[in-house]
Amino acid sequence: MKDLFYNGKSLNEMGFSIKTPPVRTVAERDISFSSITGRSGDIIVDNKRYKNVDMPPYEINSIPYLVTAYDTESLARELIDWLAPNDDNYKILRDDYNPGYFCYAVCTSIGEISSKLNKHIDTSITFNRQPFWYSDLGQETTISTSTEFEIYNPEIYSSEPYIKINGSGTVYLTVNGTQYRSENIEDYIEFDTEQQSVFKDTQNCSQLVNFDYLPIFKPGTNHIKIGGHNGGIFSSIEIIPKWRRL
């Protein structure tokens, strides 16, 4: 019985299962082509990003003897309330066909709900997701007190990590030869490359750094150096690498 997890619940726990394997879709690069008079072949204009994906529908059905709802109408209401919350936030989506990975998605539609007997529902659900699938392995936190170490990206795409530097004063972080300096740190500072933010808890700390681009981890081995400068103190670094793939 194949399962899907979304918005804190799974199909199976509601008594549903995926009927047929989903069709996999790959995110499209955000590029365009520009022509120049007298020159054969277009120029690629690459916006350095991938577009969201409209996922093909999941065909689902309930299995009456597993349903805990009182009747078909109650089950339909539970399904709708689960998949169509009144907010505009992406939710974690994962299914049994892509083990070890999840994506951020929002349910965009629920198909016609048909029923042949009590507690039995046939329908489809459709999601729009962000481009990447993230590995569970890439959500594990690496903590190091070393001033020089390596971290290995097993995917073929660069990742945009979360990094927390514990220390004070001026601290230099170097990733693959690119240096990132933070000044006047009090206790710690946080970077989230994916969110393009520098912060401490809920406080914006972009004024404490002197670089324009946040660190990324390339595929393969990444070399990291870190330490205090001019009396600055480095105590430890915490990294959630966010390994990802299309």
KENU-409640 format. One record per residue (C-alpha): x, y, z; residue in three letters. Coordinates in steps of 0.2 Angstrom, whole numbers, plus 5000, padded with zeros to 4 digits. Each point is the difference from the previous one (the first is absolute). Layout:
N
XYZala;...
***
This chain:
246
500050005000met;500950154994lys;500050165010asp;500250194999leu;500550125014phe;499450184999tyr;499650135013asn;500449905015gly;498949854995lys;500149854988ser;498749924989leu;500249835008asn;499550065017glu;498450074993met;499649844991gly;500650054983phe;501349934988ser;500850054983ile;499249904986lys;501350014987thr;501850065000pro;500250194996pro;500750074985val;501650095004arg;500350184994thr;501750095000val;500250195003ala;500250104985glu;501550124999arg;499550195000asp;500950044983ile;499650104985ser;500850024983phe;500550164991ser;500550024982ser;501250124992ile;499850064982thr;501349924989gly;500549875013arg;499549824999ser;499549925016gly;499150085014asp;500850065016ile;499449925016ile;499450115014val;500149905016asp;499150075015asn;501049885011lys;498449925007arg;498749864998tyr;498250034998lys;498649925012asn;499349844994val;498149964997asp;500049825005met;498949874991pro;498549955011pro;500249865013tyr;498549884998glu;499449945017ile;498649905008asn;499549955017ser;499949835007ile;498449995010pro;500649875013tyr;501550125005leu;499050165000val;499750075018thr;498750134994ala;498249975004tyr;499350004982asp;500550064982thr;499550185003glu;501150015016ser;501449924991leu;499950134985ala;500050145012arg;501549945009glu;500949984983leu;499550184995ile;500550075017asp;501749924999trp;500550044982leu;499250184999ala;500550095016pro;499750194999asn;501850064999asp;501350034986asp;501449915007asn;501049864992tyr;499949835009lys;501249855000ile;499449874988leu;500749824998arg;499449844993asp;500649825000asp;500550014981tyr;501550115004asn;500749945017pro;501250105009gly;499550174992tyr;498750135003phe;499450164992cys;499150165004tyr;498350014992ala;498250065001val;498449914996cys;499250094985thr;498549904997ser;498949855005ile;499249914986gly;498249945000glu;499649895015ile;499049844995ser;499449875011ser;499249824997lys;499849955018leu;500150065017asn;501750075005lys;500749974982his;500750154991ile;500850014983asp;500850174995thr;501650084995ser;501150135008ile;501250124992thr;501550105007phe;501150144994asn;501849985007arg;501650095001gln;501449944988pro;501149895011phe;499849845009trp;501050005017tyr;500849855007ser;499749955018asp;501949985002leu;500250184996gly;498950055014gln;501249935013glu;501050135010thr;501949994999thr;500850085016ile;501950045000ser;501250095011thr;501549974988ser;500750154990thr;500249904984glu;498949864994phe;499149934985glu;498249964996ile;499549894985tyr;498550044989asn;499449834993pro;498850094987glu;500450074983ile;499250175004tyr;500750145012ser;499150025016ser;499550155010glu;500449965018pro;499550075017tyr;501650045010ile;500150065018lys;501650075007ile;500250005019asn;501350135005gly;500350195003ser;500850144992gly;500749984982thr;500049834993val;500649944982tyr;499149864992leu;500849934984thr;499049884988val;501049944985asn;501250145000gly;498650145002thr;500150105016gln;498550065010tyr;500450125014arg;498850045015ser;500350135012glu;499450055017asn;499249835003ile;499249985017glu;499849815004asp;499649944983tyr;499550054982ile;498949904988glu;500049994981phe;498749924989asp;500550014982thr;498449934993glu;499050145009gln;501450124996gln;500050065018ser;501350045014val;499250005017phe;500149965018lys;498349925006asp;498850124993thr;501250154998gln;500650064984asn;502050005000cys;500450044982ser;500950165007gln;501349885008leu;500749924984val;501050074986asn;499649894986phe;498650004987asp;499849814997tyr;499649875013leu;501049835000pro;499549864989ile;500749824999phe;500549934983lys;499849824996pro;501449895007gly;501250065013thr;499950175008asn;501450075010his;499650115015ile;501150115011lys;499450105014ile;500850105015gly;500050165010gly;500950164994his;500750155010asn;499449935016gly;498549924993gly;499549835008ile;499449854990phe;499249855011ser;499049894988ser;499150004983ile;498449914997glu;499549964982ile;498449934992ile;500649974982pro;498349984991lys;500649884987trp;498750004985arg;499749944983arg;498750024986leu;
***
